[in-house]
Every structure is written in C-alpha cells, then in structure tokens.
C-alpha cells in the first residue's frame, strides 16, 4: 500500500499533469483552427478582390445578364459569400478553442502554485509533529 507522501505526490502530479495535458490539447486544436481561419480569410479576401476587379470592368455585371462579365461576377460573388460564412465559422471555432486553452494553461499555473503552497503546509505540519 502507498504511504501518504506517495499518494500526495501522485495527486499533485495528476492535478498539474491533467491541467497541462488538457491545456496542450486545446492549444493544439486552437492552432489548427487558427490556420483554418487564416486560410479561409485569405481565400475570402482574394475572391472579394477578384469580384471587385470584375466589377471594375463592368459595374452592372451582377445585374446585367447580357454582360460578358456576368457569369464571372456571379461566380466570384458566390465564392466570396461562401468564404465569408466559412471564415465566420472558423473564427468562432478558433475563439471557442482559444479560450479553454488559455483557461487551462492558467489553471495549470495556479494549480502548480497551490500544490507548492499545500506541500509547504504539509511539510510544516510534519515538522511540528516531529
């Protein structure tokens, strides 16, 4: 059977390690979501620029179906709309993973401090008993 000191050490490692593992997991997923967000924002901006270029050639390209630029303008408008929605979704996912990553990294630091404080308190109590 384990003595008190070993049990305390295992509990400390479990608390700090658990918080750190969850923080690292969220951080990894957060970085993936950040990359997706940046890529979708780049595509949204690129498609918006392409749409603007088409509209510079013919300002009525979206409404005038007889324009030679109409199909291209509709295509770029559709792509811009789709990537606007994708960017919003990716931004929400990024934020949704960044907040827990930050919270658990702070929890890891706080738990480390609390464990040190508790370990010192236990050590003082053991010294008083001796």
N, C-alpha and C positions, 0 to 999 in steps of 0.2 A: 504494500500500500504506500501511497505517496505521502510524504510529510507536508506540513503546512507551507513551508517555504517553497517547495517544488510546485505545489498547487497554485500558490500566489504567482510564481514566475510564469506558469503556463497560462494563467488568467491574464496576466499583463501582456504576454506575447499574443494571446488570442484577441484581446481588445485592440491593441495597437496594430497588429498584423491584419485583422479583419477590416478595420477602417482604411488602412493603407491599400489593401487589395481592392476594396470597393472603389476607393478614390482613383486608383490606377486604371481600373476597368472603365469607369466613367470617363476618365481623361482620354483613354484610347478611343473610345466611341465618339467622344466630343471632337477629337482631331479629325476623325473620318467624316463626321457631319460638317465640320468646318471646311474641309476640302470639297465636299459636295456642294456646299453653299457657294464657295468662291467660284467653282466651275460653272454652276448654273447662273451666277451673276455675270460672269464673263460672257456666256452664251446669250443671256438676255440683252446685255449691252451691245453685243455685236449684232444681234438681229435687229435691235432698235436702230442702230446706225445704218444698217442695210436698208431698213424701211425708210428712214429719213433720206437716204441717197435716192431711192426710187421716187419718193415724193418730191424731191428737188427737181427731178426730170419732168414729172407731171404731177402737179399738186392735186389733181382730181382723179388720180389713178385708182383710188379705193372706191369711188362712187361711179366713175365713168367706165361702164363695161366695154365700151368700144375702144378704150385706150390700149395701146400695145403694152403698157406697163401694168395693166390691171391685175393679171394673174400673178405677176411677181409681187406686187404690192399686197395682195390678199395673202399670199404665201408668207411673206415676212411679217405681216400683221398677226397671222395665226401663230407663227413661231414665237414672236415677241410675247403674245398673250400667254401661250403655254409656258414659256420660260419664266414669265412673271409669277405665275402660280407655283411653279416648281421652286423658284427662288424663295418665295414666301414660306413654302412648306419646309424647305431645307433650313431656312433661318430659324423657324420655330423648333425644329429638331436639334439644331445646334445649341440654341438657348436652353432647350429642355435637358440637354446632357451637360452643358457647361455649368449650370447652377448646382446640380448634385455633385459634379466633380469638385467644384470649389468647396461646397459644404463638407464633403467627406475629407478633403485634404485638410481643411480647418479642424475637423473632428479628430483627425489623426494627430495633429499638433497639440490640440487641447488634451486628448487622452494621454499623450506622452507626458505632458506636464502634470496631469492628475495622477498618473501612475508613479511618477517620480515623487510627488508630494506624499502619496499614500505609502510608498516604500520607505520614505524617510520617517514617517509617523510610526510605522510598524517597527522599524529599527530602533527608534527611541523607546517604544514600549518594551521591546525585548531587552534593551539595556537597563531599563528600570527594574525589570523582573530579576535580572542577574544581580 
